[in-house]
Amino acid sequence: MDEIEGGVLARIPPGALSLTLTRSTIRMQHSPTWRVDKANPVEDLMIALEGRGEYLVGGERFSLEPGEAFLAPRGQRFEGWTQTSSYLGLAQHFTLDIYGKHDLIAQMNLKRKVKLSRWDELKPLIWHYRQSAPPHSVTLQQHHMFMVVLLAFLEDAFDGWKKDTGYQLEGGAAIDFAVMKAASKISTSPLVDGLSEQVLHEAPYNRDYFLRAFRDRIGRTPRQYQEFCRMERAMHLLETGKSVSVTASDVGFSDPYYFSRAFKRVIGCSPRKHMQKVKRSRDGRLMALDEDAQRAALAQSDAGKR
């Protein structure tokens, strides 16, 4: 199934995240004489561009080849070397905090190494990131580009939230984060039956309290939100050219008619009406219609105030 937006960090408010690049980018360019054995006080994301690097972490040995990325968590010792004539890549030291003081990476279970699924899109960006990095400083441009790369890595590497992180969030930050975790779980797997009930059961709060908190922050109950995410996926499938019946089946409906009714209830129009709007938009006409509707609504609102 085609991927759509709705990953692990999709529902965390941007203002809640704080990314810090703790040193300038390391432009890896190593020969067979290179060897490293260290542990960093911060996270270290390494991405291979040419050649092959060899790594040993916690007794596990693996290779890093072009398009693959490896995160060395803070405080974890690792060894690295290469057996190829030249090994090129980049390494970036960073921290990613949530609500100003809590290490977000420490709350995630992450795969040790991943093949970046969007490598064709990321490769030119990463090469530019490497080539444009100042040797002894960090720029705003580097910060923004690395956030794109880091989010892509986390989407591929994320393997669930840890239940015990060694410390606890407190007060409003705790319930905010619990809601964001539940929302991210739903948005990444909206086709799993009963998931909305599962996140309510797993939340470390009274059910009714957490349901209200979720609705206040997301604008929908978990059940409504799962249905919305499912229909967002259906919209994407329809826009890629799939028929209504095939789309219905792909998002878990055996009856296309029932799917169309559910789609209209959630989105506000039928699947066919949605595709008509998409077609008008692609023809450049939908914007004008939207503007006319907005002007009419504003005129009606102004008349009501007189």
Contacts in CASP RR format, 6 or more apart in sequence:
PFRMAT RR
TARGET T0000
AUTHOR 0000-0000-0000
METHOD contacts of the structure
MODEL  1
MDEIEGGVLARIPPGALSLTLTRSTIRMQHSPTWRVDKANPVEDLMIALE
GRGEYLVGGERFSLEPGEAFLAPRGQRFEGWTQTSSYLGLAQHFTLDIYG
KHDLIAQMNLKRKVKLSRWDELKPLIWHYRQSAPPHSVTLQQHHMFMVVL
LAFLEDAFDGWKKDTGYQLEGGAAIDFAVMKAASKISTSPLVDGLSEQVL
HEAPYNRDYFLRAFRDRIGRTPRQYQEFCRMERAMHLLETGKSVSVTASD
VGFSDPYYFSRAFKRVIGCSPRKHMQKVKRSRDGRLMALDEDAQRAALAQ
SDAGKR
1 233 0 8 1.000
1 237 0 8 1.000
1 250 0 8 1.000
2 236 0 8 1.000
2 237 0 8 1.000
2 240 0 8 1.000
3 117 0 8 1.000
4 232 0 8 1.000
4 233 0 8 1.000
4 236 0 8 1.000
6 184 0 8 1.000
6 187 0 8 1.000
6 188 0 8 1.000
6 229 0 8 1.000
7 155 0 8 1.000
7 184 0 8 1.000
7 187 0 8 1.000
7 188 0 8 1.000
8 108 0 8 1.000
8 154 0 8 1.000
8 155 0 8 1.000
8 158 0 8 1.000
8 160 0 8 1.000
8 184 0 8 1.000
8 188 0 8 1.000
9 17 0 8 1.000
9 151 0 8 1.000
9 154 0 8 1.000
9 184 0 8 1.000
10 184 0 8 1.000
10 187 0 8 1.000
10 188 0 8 1.000
11 180 0 8 1.000
11 183 0 8 1.000
11 184 0 8 1.000
11 187 0 8 1.000
11 218 0 8 1.000
12 98 0 8 1.000
12 180 0 8 1.000
12 184 0 8 1.000
13 180 0 8 1.000
16 98 0 8 1.000
16 99 0 8 1.000
16 176 0 8 1.000
16 180 0 8 1.000
17 96 0 8 1.000
17 97 0 8 1.000
17 98 0 8 1.000
17 104 0 8 1.000
18 95 0 8 1.000
18 96 0 8 1.000
18 97 0 8 1.000
18 98 0 8 1.000
18 100 0 8 1.000
19 94 0 8 1.000
19 95 0 8 1.000
19 96 0 8 1.000
19 143 0 8 1.000
19 146 0 8 1.000
19 147 0 8 1.000
19 150 0 8 1.000
20 94 0 8 1.000
20 95 0 8 1.000
20 96 0 8 1.000
20 97 0 8 1.000
21 92 0 8 1.000
21 93 0 8 1.000
21 94 0 8 1.000
21 138 0 8 1.000
21 142 0 8 1.000
21 143 0 8 1.000
21 146 0 8 1.000
22 42 0 8 1.000
22 93 0 8 1.000
22 94 0 8 1.000
22 95 0 8 1.000
23 93 0 8 1.000
23 138 0 8 1.000
24 133 0 8 1.000
24 134 0 8 1.000
24 135 0 8 1.000
24 136 0 8 1.000
24 137 0 8 1.000
24 138 0 8 1.000
25 90 0 8 1.000
25 91 0 8 1.000
25 92 0 8 1.000
25 129 0 8 1.000
25 130 0 8 1.000
25 133 0 8 1.000
25 138 0 8 1.000
25 142 0 8 1.000
26 90 0 8 1.000
26 91 0 8 1.000
26 92 0 8 1.000
26 93 0 8 1.000
27 89 0 8 1.000
27 90 0 8 1.000
27 130 0 8 1.000
27 133 0 8 1.000
28 46 0 8 1.000
28 87 0 8 1.000
28 88 0 8 1.000
28 89 0 8 1.000
28 90 0 8 1.000
28 91 0 8 1.000
29 86 0 8 1.000
29 87 0 8 1.000
29 88 0 8 1.000
29 89 0 8 1.000
30 53 0 8 1.000
30 82 0 8 1.000
30 86 0 8 1.000
30 87 0 8 1.000
30 88 0 8 1.000
31 82 0 8 1.000
31 85 0 8 1.000
31 86 0 8 1.000
31 87 0 8 1.000
32 81 0 8 1.000
32 82 0 8 1.000
32 83 0 8 1.000
32 84 0 8 1.000
32 85 0 8 1.000
34 80 0 8 1.000
34 81 0 8 1.000
34 82 0 8 1.000
34 87 0 8 1.000
35 79 0 8 1.000
35 80 0 8 1.000
35 81 0 8 1.000
36 78 0 8 1.000
36 79 0 8 1.000
36 80 0 8 1.000
36 81 0 8 1.000
37 77 0 8 1.000
37 78 0 8 1.000
37 79 0 8 1.000
37 80 0 8 1.000
38 77 0 8 1.000
38 78 0 8 1.000
39 72 0 8 1.000
39 75 0 8 1.000
39 76 0 8 1.000
39 77 0 8 1.000
39 78 0 8 1.000
40 72 0 8 1.000
40 74 0 8 1.000
40 75 0 8 1.000
40 93 0 8 1.000
41 74 0 8 1.000
41 75 0 8 1.000
42 74 0 8 1.000
42 93 0 8 1.000
42 94 0 8 1.000
42 95 0 8 1.000
43 71 0 8 1.000
43 72 0 8 1.000
43 73 0 8 1.000
43 74 0 8 1.000
43 93 0 8 1.000
43 94 0 8 1.000
43 95 0 8 1.000
43 96 0 8 1.000
43 105 0 8 1.000
44 71 0 8 1.000
44 72 0 8 1.000
44 74 0 8 1.000
44 91 0 8 1.000
44 92 0 8 1.000
44 93 0 8 1.000
44 94 0 8 1.000
45 69 0 8 1.000
45 70 0 8 1.000
45 71 0 8 1.000
45 72 0 8 1.000
45 91 0 8 1.000
45 92 0 8 1.000
45 94 0 8 1.000
45 149 0 8 1.000
45 150 0 8 1.000
45 153 0 8 1.000
46 64 0 8 1.000
46 69 0 8 1.000
46 70 0 8 1.000
46 71 0 8 1.000
46 72 0 8 1.000
46 89 0 8 1.000
46 90 0 8 1.000
46 91 0 8 1.000
47 67 0 8 1.000
47 68 0 8 1.000
47 69 0 8 1.000
47 89 0 8 1.000
47 90 0 8 1.000
47 91 0 8 1.000
47 116 0 8 1.000
47 126 0 8 1.000
47 149 0 8 1.000
48 64 0 8 1.000
48 65 0 8 1.000
48 66 0 8 1.000
48 67 0 8 1.000
48 68 0 8 1.000
48 69 0 8 1.000
48 87 0 8 1.000
48 88 0 8 1.000
48 89 0 8 1.000
49 66 0 8 1.000
49 67 0 8 1.000
49 88 0 8 1.000
49 89 0 8 1.000
49 90 0 8 1.000
49 123 0 8 1.000
49 126 0 8 1.000
49 127 0 8 1.000
49 130 0 8 1.000
50 66 0 8 1.000
50 86 0 8 1.000
50 87 0 8 1.000
50 88 0 8 1.000
50 89 0 8 1.000
51 65 0 8 1.000
51 66 0 8 1.000
51 82 0 8 1.000
51 84 0 8 1.000
51 86 0 8 1.000
51 87 0 8 1.000
51 88 0 8 1.000
52 63 0 8 1.000
52 64 0 8 1.000
52 65 0 8 1.000
52 82 0 8 1.000
52 83 0 8 1.000
52 84 0 8 1.000
52 87 0 8 1.000
53 63 0 8 1.000
53 64 0 8 1.000
53 65 0 8 1.000
53 80 0 8 1.000
53 81 0 8 1.000
53 82 0 8 1.000
53 83 0 8 1.000
53 84 0 8 1.000
53 87 0 8 1.000
54 61 0 8 1.000
54 62 0 8 1.000
54 63 0 8 1.000
54 64 0 8 1.000
54 80 0 8 1.000
54 81 0 8 1.000
54 82 0 8 1.000
54 83 0 8 1.000
55 61 0 8 1.000
55 62 0 8 1.000
55 63 0 8 1.000
55 64 0 8 1.000
55 70 0 8 1.000
55 78 0 8 1.000
55 79 0 8 1.000
55 80 0 8 1.000
56 78 0 8 1.000
56 79 0 8 1.000
56 80 0 8 1.000
57 72 0 8 1.000
57 76 0 8 1.000
57 77 0 8 1.000
57 78 0 8 1.000
57 79 0 8 1.000
57 112 0 8 1.000
58 76 0 8 1.000
58 77 0 8 1.000
58 78 0 8 1.000
60 112 0 8 1.000
62 70 0 8 1.000
62 112 0 8 1.000
62 113 0 8 1.000
64 70 0 8 1.000
64 113 0 8 1.000
67 115 0 8 1.000
67 116 0 8 1.000
67 119 0 8 1.000
67 123 0 8 1.000
68 113 0 8 1.000
68 114 0 8 1.000
68 115 0 8 1.000
68 116 0 8 1.000
69 113 0 8 1.000
69 114 0 8 1.000
69 116 0 8 1.000
69 153 0 8 1.000
69 156 0 8 1.000
69 157 0 8 1.000
70 112 0 8 1.000
70 113 0 8 1.000
71 105 0 8 1.000
71 110 0 8 1.000
71 112 0 8 1.000
71 153 0 8 1.000
71 157 0 8 1.000
72 78 0 8 1.000
73 105 0 8 1.000
73 106 0 8 1.000
74 95 0 8 1.000
74 103 0 8 1.000
74 105 0 8 1.000
89 130 0 8 1.000
90 126 0 8 1.000
90 129 0 8 1.000
90 130 0 8 1.000
90 133 0 8 1.000
92 146 0 8 1.000
94 146 0 8 1.000
94 150 0 8 1.000
95 103 0 8 1.000
95 105 0 8 1.000
96 103 0 8 1.000
96 104 0 8 1.000
96 105 0 8 1.000
96 150 0 8 1.000
97 103 0 8 1.000
97 104 0 8 1.000
98 104 0 8 1.000
98 107 0 8 1.000
98 173 0 8 1.000
98 177 0 8 1.000
99 169 0 8 1.000
99 173 0 8 1.000
99 176 0 8 1.000
99 177 0 8 1.000
102 167 0 8 1.000
102 169 0 8 1.000
102 173 0 8 1.000
102 177 0 8 1.000
106 162 0 8 1.000
106 165 0 8 1.000
107 161 0 8 1.000
107 162 0 8 1.000
107 165 0 8 1.000
108 154 0 8 1.000
108 158 0 8 1.000
108 159 0 8 1.000
108 160 0 8 1.000
108 161 0 8 1.000
108 162 0 8 1.000
109 158 0 8 1.000
109 159 0 8 1.000
109 160 0 8 1.000
109 161 0 8 1.000
109 162 0 8 1.000
110 154 0 8 1.000
110 157 0 8 1.000
110 158 0 8 1.000
110 159 0 8 1.000
111 156 0 8 1.000
111 157 0 8 1.000
111 158 0 8 1.000
111 159 0 8 1.000
114 153 0 8 1.000
114 156 0 8 1.000
114 157 0 8 1.000
115 156 0 8 1.000
116 122 0 8 1.000
116 152 0 8 1.000
116 153 0 8 1.000
116 156 0 8 1.000
117 152 0 8 1.000
117 155 0 8 1.000
117 156 0 8 1.000
118 152 0 8 1.000
122 148 0 8 1.000
122 149 0 8 1.000
122 152 0 8 1.000
125 145 0 8 1.000
125 148 0 8 1.000
125 149 0 8 1.000
126 149 0 8 1.000
128 145 0 8 1.000
129 142 0 8 1.000
129 145 0 8 1.000
129 146 0 8 1.000
129 149 0 8 1.000
132 141 0 8 1.000
132 142 0 8 1.000
133 142 0 8 1.000
134 142 0 8 1.000
161 181 0 8 1.000
161 185 0 8 1.000
168 174 0 8 1.000
169 177 0 8 1.000
175 205 0 8 1.000
175 210 0 8 1.000
175 213 0 8 1.000
176 217 0 8 1.000
178 203 0 8 1.000
178 204 0 8 1.000
178 205 0 8 1.000
178 210 0 8 1.000
178 213 0 8 1.000
179 210 0 8 1.000
179 213 0 8 1.000
179 214 0 8 1.000
179 217 0 8 1.000
179 218 0 8 1.000
180 217 0 8 1.000
182 199 0 8 1.000
182 200 0 8 1.000
182 202 0 8 1.000
182 203 0 8 1.000
182 210 0 8 1.000
182 214 0 8 1.000
182 222 0 8 1.000
183 214 0 8 1.000
183 218 0 8 1.000
183 225 0 8 1.000
185 195 0 8 1.000
185 199 0 8 1.000
186 195 0 8 1.000
186 196 0 8 1.000
186 199 0 8 1.000
186 222 0 8 1.000
186 225 0 8 1.000
186 226 0 8 1.000
186 229 0 8 1.000
187 225 0 8 1.000
187 229 0 8 1.000
189 195 0 8 1.000
190 226 0 8 1.000
190 229 0 8 1.000
190 230 0 8 1.000
190 232 0 8 1.000
190 233 0 8 1.000
191 230 0 8 1.000
191 233 0 8 1.000
191 251 0 8 1.000
191 252 0 8 1.000
192 198 0 8 1.000
194 226 0 8 1.000
195 226 0 8 1.000
196 221 0 8 1.000
196 222 0 8 1.000
196 223 0 8 1.000
196 225 0 8 1.000
196 226 0 8 1.000
197 222 0 8 1.000
197 223 0 8 1.000
199 222 0 8 1.000
200 207 0 8 1.000
200 210 0 8 1.000
200 211 0 8 1.000
200 222 0 8 1.000
201 207 0 8 1.000
203 210 0 8 1.000
205 213 0 8 1.000
211 221 0 8 1.000
211 222 0 8 1.000
214 221 0 8 1.000
214 222 0 8 1.000
214 225 0 8 1.000
215 221 0 8 1.000
218 225 0 8 1.000
219 225 0 8 1.000
220 228 0 8 1.000
227 262 0 8 1.000
227 266 0 8 1.000
228 266 0 8 1.000
230 251 0 8 1.000
230 252 0 8 1.000
231 251 0 8 1.000
231 262 0 8 1.000
231 263 0 8 1.000
231 266 0 8 1.000
231 267 0 8 1.000
233 251 0 8 1.000
234 247 0 8 1.000
234 248 0 8 1.000
234 250 0 8 1.000
234 251 0 8 1.000
234 259 0 8 1.000
234 263 0 8 1.000
234 271 0 8 1.000
235 267 0 8 1.000
235 274 0 8 1.000
237 246 0 8 1.000
237 247 0 8 1.000
237 250 0 8 1.000
237 251 0 8 1.000
238 244 0 8 1.000
238 247 0 8 1.000
238 271 0 8 1.000
238 274 0 8 1.000
238 275 0 8 1.000
238 278 0 8 1.000
239 275 0 8 1.000
239 278 0 8 1.000
242 250 0 8 1.000
244 256 0 8 1.000
244 259 0 8 1.000
244 260 0 8 1.000
244 271 0 8 1.000
244 272 0 8 1.000
245 256 0 8 1.000
247 259 0 8 1.000
247 271 0 8 1.000
248 254 0 8 1.000
248 255 0 8 1.000
248 256 0 8 1.000
248 258 0 8 1.000
248 259 0 8 1.000
248 260 0 8 1.000
251 259 0 8 1.000
253 259 0 8 1.000
253 262 0 8 1.000
259 271 0 8 1.000
260 270 0 8 1.000
260 271 0 8 1.000
260 272 0 8 1.000
263 270 0 8 1.000
263 271 0 8 1.000
263 274 0 8 1.000
264 270 0 8 1.000
264 273 0 8 1.000
267 274 0 8 1.000
269 277 0 8 1.000
277 286 0 8 1.000
280 286 0 8 1.000
280 289 0 8 1.000
281 287 0 8 1.000
END
